[in-house]
Amino acid sequence: MPHLVILYTPNLEAEADMTALCRKLADIMLETLDEAGKQVFPTGGTRVLAYPAAHYAVADGKGDYGFIYLNVRMAAGRSDATKKRAGDALLAGARDHFGTLFERQAVGMTLQIDESPGQVYDGKHSSLHPLFNKI
């Protein structure tokens, strides 16, 4: 963890390089610092995934409406200021990526950050973390 999952209407694929968006948002996550200047999201745990919705309905269905839902899931323990800084940076990065799309097409975008305190089970197995953790 952290994971950023993007769900979007597939009518946006012709307008945006979703792979580039994933890389851009991952880089923003990796550059986000807390109040002490420490990296908020561990490099080896940062993942950004994007999926087109196979089926969807947006608004009244009378237009070629689009929607982008970004959900960041992270472990508990970060300050409210850090979570807001991360959310603001990610939303700004996504808005920048889509450029003038919002002027040309009716599109909604939501970004939510969820913490995972009290998870019932949080199993992990990774060979990524050792690549980035200094010994």
C-alpha positions in Angstrom: 0.0 0.0 0.0 -0.7 2.8 -1.0 -2.8 2.0 -4.0 -4.5 4.5 -6.4 -7.2 2.9 -8.5 -8.7 4.8 -11.3 -12.0 3.8 -12.8 -13.2 5.7 -15.8 -15.7 5.6 -18.6 -14.1 4.2 -21.8 -15.3 7.0 -23.9 -12.3 9.0 -22.5 -9.6 6.7 -23.8 -9.4 8.4 -27.2 -8.8 11.7 -25.3 -6.2 10.6 -22.7 -3.2 8.4 -22.4 -4.2 6.4 -19.2 -0.8 4.8 -18.9 0.8 8.2 -18.8 -1.7 9.3 -16.2 -0.8 6.3 -14.0 2.9 7.2 -14.2 2.2 10.9 -13.6 0.1 10.2 -10.5 2.6 7.6 -9.2 5.4 10.2 -9.5 3.2 12.7 -7.6 2.7 10.2 -4.9 6.4 9.4 -4.6 7.2 13.2 -4.4 4.7 13.9 -1.7 6.3 14.8 1.6 4.9 15.1 5.1 5.4 18.0 7.5 8.9 16.7 8.4 10.0 16.5 4.8 9.8 12.7 4.7 8.4 10.7 1.8 4.7 9.9 2.5 4.3 6.9 0.3 6.9 4.1 0.2 8.3 3.6 -3.3 8.0 -0.2 -3.3 4.4 -0.1 -2.2 3.1 2.6 -4.6 0.8 1.3 -7.3 -1.5 3.1 -9.7 -3.9 1.1 -11.7 -6.6 2.3 -14.2 -9.6 0.4 -15.5 -12.3 1.3 -18.0 -15.8 0.6 -16.7 -17.2 -2.2 -18.9 -20.7 -0.9 -18.2 -21.7 2.5 -17.0 -24.5 5.1 -16.8 -23.6 8.8 -16.3 -26.2 11.5 -15.5 -29.3 11.3 -17.7 -27.6 9.4 -20.5 -28.5 12.0 -23.1 -24.9 13.0 -23.8 -21.5 11.5 -24.3 -20.7 12.1 -20.6 -17.5 10.9 -19.0 -16.5 10.1 -15.5 -13.2 9.5 -13.7 -13.1 8.1 -10.2 -9.7 8.0 -8.4 -9.5 6.2 -5.1 -6.4 6.3 -3.0 -6.2 3.6 -0.3 -3.5 4.0 2.3 -2.6 2.8 5.8 -3.6 4.9 8.7 -1.2 7.2 10.5 -0.8 10.3 8.2 -1.9 13.7 9.4 -4.9 15.4 7.9 -2.6 18.1 6.4 -0.6 15.4 4.7 -3.7 13.7 3.3 -5.0 17.0 2.0 -1.6 17.8 0.5 -1.5 14.5 -1.3 -5.2 14.7 -2.4 -4.7 18.3 -3.7 -1.5 17.3 -5.6 -3.1 14.2 -7.2 -6.3 16.1 -8.2 -4.2 18.9 -9.7 -2.1 16.3 -11.6 -5.1 14.5 -13.0 -6.7 17.9 -14.0 -3.5 18.9 -15.8 -3.3 15.5 -17.5 -6.7 15.8 -19.0 -6.0 19.4 -20.2 -8.9 21.0 -22.0 -11.0 17.8 -22.1 -13.3 19.3 -19.5 -14.0 22.2 -21.8 -14.7 20.0 -24.8 -16.8 17.3 -23.1 -19.0 17.0 -20.0 -16.8 15.0 -17.6 -17.0 14.5 -13.8 -14.0 13.6 -11.7 -13.9 12.5 -8.0 -10.8 11.7 -6.0 -11.2 10.1 -2.6 -8.6 9.0 0.0 -9.5 6.1 2.2 -7.5 5.0 5.2 -7.5 1.4 6.3 -7.5 1.4 10.1 -8.8 -1.7 11.8 -8.6 -3.9 8.7 -9.6 -7.5 9.4 -6.8 -8.8 7.3 -4.0 -7.1 5.5 -1.7 -9.8 4.0 1.3 -8.8 1.9 4.1 -10.5 0.0 6.5 -8.5 -2.1 9.9 -8.6 -3.5 9.6 -4.9 -4.5 10.3 -3.2 -1.1 13.9 -4.5 -0.8 14.7 -2.8 -4.1 14.0 0.6 -2.6 14.7 0.2 1.2 18.1 1.2 2.2 19.9 -1.4 4.4 
